Amino acid sequence: MRGPKGHPILGVIPELRADTLGFLSSVARTYGDFVPLKVFMSTAYLLNHPKHIEHVLQTNYRNYRKTKMMDKFKPILGEGLFISEDELWTRQRKLVQPSFHRQRIAAMAGTMIDVIKTHIATWDRFAASGEEFNLSLDMSYVALEVALRTMFGNSLPREEANAISEALHVANEITAKRIWEMTRISEYLPTRENRAYKEAAGTLDRIVNRIIRDRRASGASQDDLLGVLIDARDSDTDEGMSDKQLRDEVLTLLLSGHETTAVMLGWAFLMLSQRPEILERMRDEADLALAGRDPVGEDIRSLDYTKRVVQEVARLKPPIWWVARTAISDDTICGESIKAGTTVLISQFLVHRNPSVWEDPERFDPDRFEAERVVNRSKFAYLPFGAGPRVCVASAFATMEMQFLLAMMLRRFDVQITSALDPEMSNLITLRPKYDIMAKVTPRRRH
Ligand code: HEM
């Protein structure tokens, strides 16, 4: 088994830091599907074959936990579902997952559609003035609005929504900078950045704790996501969540939910702007399905081509482009020995381009996701939402949101991207363009 040589002490850290995606892509091209990577004194493995991935994320998932890097998210996410392990994770997954069952998501569709409808008015203003606007920020705004409204219903005052939005943004940007730092010492220095982070974390705590307290005090059951989480009971013990656990789950859902969705929507507009035939096919579908009226939740079933477009965007630009796990005990993955304490790295960005699975991998082709083509492909070759027991709890929710948003915006507006069409990528946490996507919109011209 061969891999890149790397620096005698640092291993491949310098290459990873300089150009993570480029380096890992060339490693996979040169050395194949199971590649040792020297990192300081230890060796991590890059796994790029669905069989290896299935082993780690599904078959023997109990032997693999999230890496120490996740601790960098702890000040905001606490012991929320994204980070927790063992019994706590099992218990919380059982409590949170039902909130995203099919009927619950259908109930949230109306809120989603309302937020998008309100946002159409913003784009109407952009179209009237002809101004260039920051599409990346705009998508971030609308995705967070969906997250906040589905979580808190209409009970969140505007100033608090803005404060949460600002604080999440600050926390996200600073975490992204911290992610590749080897130690956490610098987090404790009295720098301006650390103060800003602390302040953002304080704001989030204050507002979310206040809302939880008020809800508990009112005693009334509410139909939003928070209400469902408050009412959730463990089927064995009949216990609900503590206030602290609720706070952690609320922030986990808000943070995991909006940035990923927003980044993917940005990529979708960018990629569609260069693929007029695919765009027209989507628009024909939306015109037919919605017939000029506002959508309702059930319309989602008629937006099937739009779903395939979303899936193809997620294949080529997976917002979460890698997951890592550390082995607890010695293991063997497809004949290769893995020692306890070893980290394995799975990159969606690479697996989704593995030429042994995907024909002509760089080509944008939503029809790869037609049902008859999907059945012949391993589930572990396509993992924008992860796989196995720790798969994203809200993949159906996110997919639906993206389907509705794209269908509703694109049937009404022509979108012209005014920034780079093939932007450099930043991959600190999510895979996004290095610089924000800029755009102009005009009312759709029918051909
Ligand atoms: C395009 C949008 C999204 C993408 C690409 C995405 C991707 C992912 C991925 C890859 C994982 C697995 C991480 C791992 O195995 O280490 C994950 C887990 C998770 N996601 Fe998502 N996600 C999206 C939207 C959402 C939304 C909207 C929410 C909440 C409303 C959410 C909440 C979570 C949570 C709580 C977990 C942890 C699940 C667990 O470990 O049990 N995600 N997501």
Boltz pocket constraint, residues with backbone or C-beta under 6 A from the ligand:
constraints:
  - pocket:
      binder: B
      contacts: [[A, 81], [A, 82], [A, 83], [A, 84], [A, 93], [A, 252], [A, 253], [A, 254], [A, 256], [A, 257], [A, 258], [A, 260], [A, 261], [A, 264], [A, 318], [A, 319], [A, 320], [A, 322], [A, 323], [A, 324], [A, 383], [A, 384], [A, 385], [A, 386], [A, 387], [A, 389], [A, 390], [A, 391], [A, 392], [A, 393], [A, 394], [A, 395], [A, 397], [A, 398]]
      max_distance: 6.0
